[in-house]
Amino acid sequence: MRNIPLHWQIIAAILLAVAAGVVGGPDASLGSLQLTAVYAFLGTLFLNALKMLIVPLVMSSIISGMAGVGGDKLEKLGGKTLLFYACSSLIAILIGLAVVNIIEPGGGDNRALAATISTSDPAISETLAKVEGRGTGDIVQVFVRMIPSNIVSAAANGEMLGLIFFSLLFGFFLARSKSEHAAPLVHFWQGIMDIMTAITMWVMKFAPLGVFGLVAKTVAITGFAAFKPMLLFFISALIALLIHAFVALPLALRYLSGVNPRKHYAAMTPALLTAFSTASSSATLPLTLKSIQEESGVSKQVSGFVLPLGATVNMDGTALYECVAAMFIAQVYGLELGFVQQFTIVMVALLTSIGVAGIPAASLVAISVILGAIGLPLEGIGLLLVTDRILDMIRTAVNVFSDSCAAVIIARSEGEDTLIAVKS
């Protein structure tokens, strides 16, 4: 196994997991041992190990990255990063809007789906309870969460926006400090970064087992029979996500930064497969940093600033999905949306993909905000539960790939050569 590349190990684990999930089903057991419990155990251990790394890795990568960049370059680097994230998310949403208008997954026979929603269903009731009372005020709360009253509490509760803001401030003033006592801090944070990278490499040795557990549990519980009524919606969302991941972002890589998209895909494959399996951009961050630095050749200074920020605020796949889902529900309910309503969906999807990322059931909360903005009942979210987990895995991989593209494009704009540049 040592000589087999990690991405092939993960692919094999995913294929085995799908087979195990399909054959076994949710009630499969080995004697008195429930197989789904075994899958959950393996998946949870791996996911917890990745999450364990997030706080020290984010803080050390941002602080050491900014200390290396220097305070004078921060404004330019931050401006480029935010501009790319805003533009890529907007393009993703417009792609989703175009696809859902062309295919119309909620039209025709699928309009009967609205009658199948039962608010007495425990799963739907639980979901509605999570999103009840959410509104555009949740977008404003992103600024409140950005400045935590207690940084230790923010780290303990996984409030990444607050942690990133504090790390940005610390790194900025560390880079500008003229104090002789500041120099050891630069080495301190760089040392933590190096150690966290080493721990990440050790954790990733267990990635095939963890990925197997996560995927097998999802397939066993979800199954495929319930997908039939929602197949057209699933295909529409999938096509839009694939267009963004395999057309829009590669074009940006090639023509904005002069790099070879195929080489970048190869470099990011382990991180993308892990993102797909875990459905968490934050949990994948340790491997994303490792892949972008060692395989794509982006400096620690740029990647340490761009990627942790992107894992929190740049959600191309999520924004695209929110738009497709809201349009689908509108079509199911027979609501013809004009330009103004569709423009509203685009803008709210762009804001909520950032603003509600820290809330449990984030994508469903964001969709509830959009539905409220265009006057549709929240019960329509119940339709999405069948396909949500699988699409969540796919859109997370798109989120991570977009973050990696941002790091490469910004690194090239800063004059870095990288390992994937097209040779002239």
C-alpha positions as CSV (number, residue, x, y, z in Angstrom):
1,M,0.0,0.0,0.0
2,R,2.9,2.4,0.7
3,N,3.8,2.5,-3.1
4,I,0.2,3.2,-4.2
5,P,-0.5,7.0,-4.5
6,L,-2.9,8.3,-1.9
7,H,-5.6,9.3,-4.4
8,W,-5.8,5.8,-5.8
9,Q,-6.1,4.4,-2.3
10,I,-9.0,6.8,-1.6
11,I,-10.7,6.0,-4.9
12,A,-10.5,2.3,-4.1
13,A,-11.9,3.0,-0.7
14,I,-14.9,4.9,-2.2
15,L,-15.7,2.2,-4.7
16,L,-15.5,-0.5,-2.0
17,A,-17.7,1.7,0.3
18,V,-20.4,2.1,-2.4
19,A,-20.4,-1.6,-3.0
20,A,-20.6,-2.3,0.8
21,G,-23.4,0.2,1.2
22,V,-25.5,-1.1,-1.7
23,V,-25.1,-4.7,-0.8
24,G,-25.5,-4.3,3.0
25,G,-28.2,-1.7,3.3
26,P,-29.1,0.2,6.5
27,D,-30.0,-3.0,8.5
28,A,-27.0,-5.1,7.6
29,S,-25.2,-6.7,10.5
30,L,-22.3,-9.0,11.3
31,G,-23.6,-11.1,14.1
32,S,-24.9,-8.7,16.7
33,L,-22.8,-5.9,15.3
34,Q,-24.6,-3.3,13.1
35,L,-22.5,-2.6,10.0
36,T,-23.6,1.1,9.8
37,A,-22.3,1.5,13.4
38,V,-18.9,0.2,12.3
39,Y,-18.9,2.6,9.3
40,A,-19.9,5.5,11.5
41,F,-17.1,4.6,14.0
42,L,-14.4,4.6,11.3
43,G,-15.7,7.8,9.6
44,T,-16.1,9.7,12.9
45,L,-12.5,8.9,14.0
46,F,-11.1,10.1,10.8
47,L,-13.3,13.2,10.7
48,N,-12.5,14.1,14.3
49,A,-8.7,13.7,13.6
50,L,-9.0,16.2,10.8
51,K,-11.1,18.6,12.8
52,M,-8.6,18.4,15.6
53,L,-6.0,20.0,13.4
54,I,-8.1,22.9,12.2
55,V,-7.7,25.5,14.9
56,P,-3.9,25.3,15.3
57,L,-3.4,24.9,11.6
58,V,-5.6,27.9,10.6
59,M,-3.9,30.2,13.2
60,S,-0.4,29.1,12.4
61,S,-0.9,29.2,8.6
62,I,-2.5,32.7,8.6
63,I,-0.1,34.2,11.1
64,S,3.1,32.7,9.7
65,G,1.9,33.5,6.1
66,M,1.2,37.1,6.9
67,A,4.5,37.5,8.8
68,G,6.2,36.2,5.7
69,V,4.3,38.4,3.3
70,G,4.7,41.5,5.3
71,G,2.2,44.2,6.3
72,D,2.7,46.3,3.1
73,K,1.5,43.5,0.8
74,L,-1.5,42.6,2.9
75,E,-3.9,45.1,1.4
76,K,-3.2,44.1,-2.2
77,L,-3.3,40.3,-1.4
78,G,-6.5,40.7,0.6
79,G,-8.1,42.7,-2.2
80,K,-7.2,40.1,-4.8
81,T,-8.5,37.3,-2.7
82,L,-11.9,38.8,-1.9
83,L,-12.4,39.9,-5.5
84,F,-11.7,36.4,-6.9
85,Y,-14.0,34.8,-4.3
86,A,-16.8,37.2,-5.1
87,C,-16.5,36.8,-8.9
88,S,-16.1,33.0,-8.8
89,S,-19.2,32.6,-6.5
90,L,-21.2,35.0,-8.8
91,I,-20.2,33.0,-11.9
92,A,-21.2,29.7,-10.2
93,I,-24.6,31.1,-9.3
94,L,-25.2,32.3,-12.8
95,I,-24.2,28.9,-14.2
96,G,-26.7,27.3,-11.8
97,L,-29.4,29.8,-12.8
98,A,-28.9,29.1,-16.5
99,V,-29.0,25.3,-16.1
100,V,-32.1,25.3,-14.0
101,N,-33.9,27.6,-16.4
102,I,-33.0,25.4,-19.4
103,I,-33.8,22.0,-17.8
104,E,-36.7,23.1,-15.6
105,P,-36.4,20.1,-13.2
106,G,-39.5,21.3,-11.2
107,G,-41.7,21.6,-14.2
108,G,-44.0,19.1,-16.0
109,D,-44.9,16.0,-14.1
110,N,-42.6,17.0,-11.2
111,R,-45.0,19.7,-10.1
112,A,-47.0,17.0,-8.4
113,L,-44.0,16.7,-6.0
114,A,-45.4,19.6,-3.9
115,A,-48.3,17.4,-2.8
116,T,-46.0,14.7,-1.5
117,I,-44.5,16.9,1.2
118,S,-45.7,15.8,4.6
119,T,-44.8,18.1,7.5
120,S,-45.5,15.2,9.8
121,D,-42.5,13.4,8.5
122,P,-39.9,13.4,11.4
123,A,-37.0,14.3,9.1
124,I,-38.9,17.2,7.5
125,S,-40.1,18.5,10.9
126,E,-36.6,18.4,12.3
127,T,-35.2,20.3,9.3
128,L,-38.0,22.9,9.5
129,A,-37.2,23.4,13.2
130,K,-33.6,24.2,12.3
131,V,-34.5,26.8,9.8
132,E,-37.6,28.3,11.4
133,G,-37.2,32.0,12.1
134,R,-34.1,32.4,9.9
135,G,-34.1,35.4,7.7
136,T,-31.9,38.1,6.1
137,G,-30.8,39.1,9.6
138,D,-28.6,36.0,9.6
139,I,-26.5,37.6,6.8
140,V,-25.8,40.6,9.1
141,Q,-24.7,38.2,11.9
142,V,-21.7,37.3,9.9
143,F,-20.1,40.6,10.9
144,V,-21.0,40.0,14.6
145,R,-19.4,36.5,14.4
146,M,-16.3,38.1,12.8
147,I,-15.3,39.8,16.0
148,P,-15.5,37.3,18.9
149,S,-15.7,38.5,22.5
150,N,-13.5,35.6,23.6
151,I,-11.0,34.1,21.1
152,V,-10.6,31.0,23.3
153,S,-14.3,30.4,23.2
154,A,-14.4,31.0,19.5
155,A,-11.7,28.4,18.9
156,A,-13.4,25.9,21.2
157,N,-16.8,26.3,19.4
158,G,-15.3,26.2,15.9
159,E,-16.3,29.8,15.1
160,M,-13.8,30.1,12.2
161,L,-14.7,33.7,11.1
162,G,-13.7,35.1,14.5
163,L,-10.6,32.9,14.7
164,I,-9.5,34.0,11.2
165,F,-10.2,37.7,12.0
166,F,-8.0,37.5,15.2
167,S,-5.3,35.6,13.3
168,L,-5.3,38.3,10.5
169,L,-4.9,41.0,13.1
170,F,-2.2,39.2,15.0
171,G,-0.2,38.4,11.8
172,F,-0.6,41.9,10.5
173,F,0.8,43.6,13.6
174,L,3.5,40.9,14.0
175,A,4.7,41.7,10.4
176,R,4.8,45.4,11.2
177,S,6.3,45.1,14.7
178,K,9.8,46.5,15.2
179,S,10.2,44.9,18.7
180,E,13.1,42.6,19.2
181,H,10.7,40.3,21.2
182,A,8.5,39.8,18.1
183,A,11.1,37.9,16.1
184,P,10.8,34.7,18.2
185,L,7.1,34.7,17.6
186,V,7.6,34.4,13.9
187,H,9.7,31.2,14.4
188,F,7.2,30.0,17.0
189,W,4.2,30.1,14.6
190,Q,6.2,28.7,11.7
191,G,7.3,25.9,13.9
192,I,3.6,25.1,14.8
193,M,2.8,25.2,11.1
194,D,5.6,22.7,10.3
195,I,4.5,20.4,13.1
196,M,0.8,20.5,12.1
197,T,1.8,19.7,8.5
198,A,3.6,16.6,9.7
199,I,0.6,15.5,11.8
200,T,-1.6,16.0,8.8
201,M,0.6,13.7,6.7
202,W,0.3,11.1,9.5
203,V,-3.5,11.4,9.8
204,M,-3.8,11.0,6.0
205,K,-2.2,7.6,6.2
206,F,-5.6,6.5,7.6
207,A,-7.6,8.4,5.0
208,P,-8.7,5.2,3.0
209,L,-10.2,3.7,6.2
210,G,-12.0,6.9,7.2
211,V,-13.3,7.6,3.7
212,F,-14.6,4.0,3.4
213,G,-16.5,4.5,6.7
214,L,-18.0,7.9,5.7
215,V,-19.1,6.9,2.2
216,A,-20.4,3.4,3.2
217,K,-22.6,4.8,5.9
218,T,-24.0,7.4,3.5
219,V,-24.8,4.9,0.8
220,A,-26.2,2.3,3.2
221,I,-28.6,4.8,4.9
222,T,-29.5,6.9,1.8
223,G,-29.8,4.2,-0.8
224,F,-30.8,5.0,-4.4
225,A,-34.5,4.0,-4.6
226,A,-35.7,7.3,-3.2
227,F,-33.7,9.3,-5.8
228,K,-36.1,8.5,-8.7
229,P,-38.6,11.4,-8.2
230,M,-35.8,13.8,-7.6
231,L,-33.5,12.5,-10.4
232,L,-34.0,15.5,-12.7
233,F,-33.2,18.0,-9.9
234,F,-30.1,15.9,-9.0
235,I,-29.0,15.9,-12.6
236,S,-29.5,19.6,-13.0
237,A,-27.5,20.5,-9.9
238,L,-24.8,18.0,-10.9
239,I,-24.5,19.4,-14.4
240,A,-24.2,22.9,-13.1
241,L,-21.5,21.9,-10.5
242,L,-19.6,20.0,-13.2
243,I,-19.7,23.0,-15.6
244,H,-18.3,25.2,-12.9
245,A,-15.6,22.7,-11.8
246,F,-14.5,21.5,-15.2
247,V,-15.1,24.5,-17.5
248,A,-15.3,27.9,-15.6
249,L,-12.5,27.3,-13.1
250,P,-10.1,25.6,-15.5
251,L,-10.5,28.5,-17.9
252,A,-9.7,30.9,-15.1
253,L,-6.6,28.8,-14.2
254,R,-5.4,28.8,-17.8
255,Y,-6.1,32.3,-18.9
256,L,-5.7,34.3,-15.6
257,S,-2.6,32.5,-14.3
258,G,-1.1,30.6,-17.2
259,V,-1.1,27.2,-15.4
260,N,-2.0,23.7,-16.7
261,P,-5.4,22.8,-15.3
262,R,-4.7,19.1,-15.7
263,K,-1.6,19.3,-13.5
264,H,-3.6,21.2,-10.9
265,Y,-6.4,18.6,-10.9
266,A,-3.7,15.9,-10.4
267,A,-2.2,17.9,-7.5
268,M,-5.5,18.4,-5.8
269,T,-7.0,15.0,-6.3
270,P,-6.4,13.7,-2.7
271,A,-7.9,16.9,-1.2
272,L,-10.9,16.8,-3.6
273,L,-11.6,13.1,-2.7
274,T,-11.3,13.9,1.0
275,A,-13.6,16.9,0.6
276,F,-16.1,14.7,-1.2
277,S,-16.0,12.1,1.5
278,T,-16.1,14.4,4.5
279,A,-18.5,17.1,3.0
280,S,-16.5,19.6,5.0
281,S,-14.2,22.3,3.5
282,S,-12.8,23.1,7.0
283,A,-12.0,19.4,7.8
284,T,-10.3,19.1,4.4
285,L,-8.2,22.3,5.0
286,P,-5.1,20.4,6.3
287,L,-4.8,18.3,3.2
288,T,-5.7,21.3,0.9
289,L,-2.8,23.2,2.3
290,K,-0.5,20.3,1.9
291,S,-1.5,19.6,-1.7
292,I,-1.4,23.2,-2.8
293,Q,2.1,23.8,-1.3
294,E,3.8,20.5,-2.1
295,E,2.2,19.5,-5.4
296,S,1.1,22.8,-7.0
297,G,4.1,24.8,-5.6
298,V,2.2,27.7,-4.1
299,S,4.1,29.5,-1.3
300,K,3.2,29.1,2.3
301,Q,2.7,32.9,2.5
302,V,0.0,33.0,-0.1
303,S,-1.7,29.6,0.6
304,G,-1.6,30.3,4.3
305,F,-3.7,33.4,3.8
306,V,-6.0,32.5,0.9
307,L,-7.0,28.9,1.8
308,P,-8.1,29.3,5.4
309,L,-10.2,32.3,4.4
310,G,-11.6,30.5,1.5
311,A,-12.6,27.5,3.6
312,T,-14.8,29.8,5.6
313,V,-16.2,32.4,3.1
314,N,-15.7,31.0,-0.4
315,M,-18.5,28.6,-1.2
316,D,-19.0,28.4,-5.0
317,G,-20.6,25.0,-4.9
318,T,-22.9,25.9,-2.1
319,A,-24.0,29.2,-3.7
320,L,-24.7,27.4,-7.0
321,Y,-26.7,24.7,-5.2
322,E,-28.8,27.3,-3.2
323,C,-29.8,29.0,-6.5
324,V,-30.7,25.7,-8.3
325,A,-32.6,24.4,-5.2
326,A,-34.6,27.6,-4.8
327,M,-35.5,27.8,-8.5
328,F,-36.5,24.1,-8.4
329,I,-38.8,24.6,-5.5
330,A,-40.4,27.6,-7.2
331,Q,-41.0,25.5,-10.3
332,V,-42.5,22.7,-8.3
333,Y,-45.0,25.2,-6.7
334,G,-45.8,26.6,-10.2
335,L,-44.3,30.0,-9.5
336,E,-43.1,31.8,-12.6
337,L,-40.2,34.0,-11.5
338,G,-39.4,37.1,-13.5
339,F,-36.1,38.9,-13.8
340,V,-36.4,40.8,-10.5
341,Q,-37.2,37.6,-8.5
342,Q,-34.3,35.7,-10.2
343,F,-32.0,38.6,-9.6
344,T,-33.0,38.5,-5.9
345,I,-32.2,34.8,-5.8
346,V,-28.7,35.5,-7.3
347,M,-27.9,38.2,-4.8
348,V,-29.3,36.5,-1.7
349,A,-27.5,33.2,-2.7
350,L,-24.2,35.2,-3.0
351,L,-24.6,36.7,0.4
352,T,-25.9,33.7,2.2
353,S,-23.1,31.4,0.9
354,I,-20.8,33.6,3.1
355,G,-23.1,34.8,5.8
356,V,-24.7,31.6,7.1
357,A,-21.8,29.2,6.6
358,G,-21.2,29.0,10.4
359,I,-24.8,27.9,11.2
360,P,-25.8,24.2,11.5
361,A,-27.5,22.9,8.4
362,A,-26.0,25.9,6.6
363,S,-27.1,25.3,3.1
364,L,-30.7,24.5,4.2
365,V,-30.7,27.7,6.3
366,A,-29.5,29.7,3.3
367,I,-32.2,28.2,1.1
368,S,-34.9,29.1,3.7
369,V,-33.6,32.7,3.5
370,I,-34.0,32.7,-0.3
371,L,-37.4,31.1,-0.1
372,G,-38.6,33.7,2.3
373,A,-37.2,36.5,0.1
374,I,-39.3,35.3,-2.9
375,G,-42.4,34.3,-0.9
376,L,-42.3,30.5,-1.0
377,P,-43.2,28.1,1.8
378,L,-40.3,26.6,3.8
379,E,-41.9,23.1,3.5
380,G,-40.4,22.9,0.0
381,I,-37.1,22.2,1.7
382,G,-38.4,18.8,2.5
383,L,-38.0,17.8,-1.1
384,L,-34.3,18.4,-1.0
385,L,-33.5,16.0,1.9
386,V,-33.4,12.9,-0.3
387,T,-30.5,14.1,-2.4
388,D,-28.9,16.7,-0.1
389,R,-26.2,14.5,1.4
390,I,-24.8,13.3,-2.0
391,L,-25.0,16.8,-3.5
392,D,-23.4,18.2,-0.3
393,M,-20.4,15.9,-0.9
394,I,-20.1,17.1,-4.5
395,R,-20.5,20.8,-3.8
396,T,-17.9,20.6,-1.0
397,A,-15.4,19.3,-3.5
398,V,-16.3,22.2,-5.8
399,N,-15.8,24.6,-2.9
400,V,-12.4,23.2,-2.1
401,F,-11.3,23.3,-5.8
402,S,-12.4,26.9,-6.1
403,D,-10.3,27.8,-3.0
404,S,-7.3,26.0,-4.6
405,C,-7.7,27.9,-7.9
406,A,-7.8,31.2,-6.0
407,A,-4.5,30.3,-4.3
408,V,-2.8,29.4,-7.6
409,I,-4.2,32.5,-9.5
410,I,-3.2,34.9,-6.7
411,A,0.2,33.3,-6.3
412,R,0.9,33.7,-10.0
413,S,-0.3,37.3,-9.9
414,E,2.3,37.9,-7.1
415,G,5.0,36.6,-9.4
416,E,5.4,33.0,-8.1
417,D,6.5,30.4,-10.6
418,T,4.6,27.3,-9.1
419,L,5.1,23.7,-10.2
420,I,2.1,23.7,-12.6
421,A,2.8,26.7,-14.8
422,V,2.6,26.2,-18.6
423,K,6.2,26.3,-19.9
424,S,6.7,28.8,-22.7
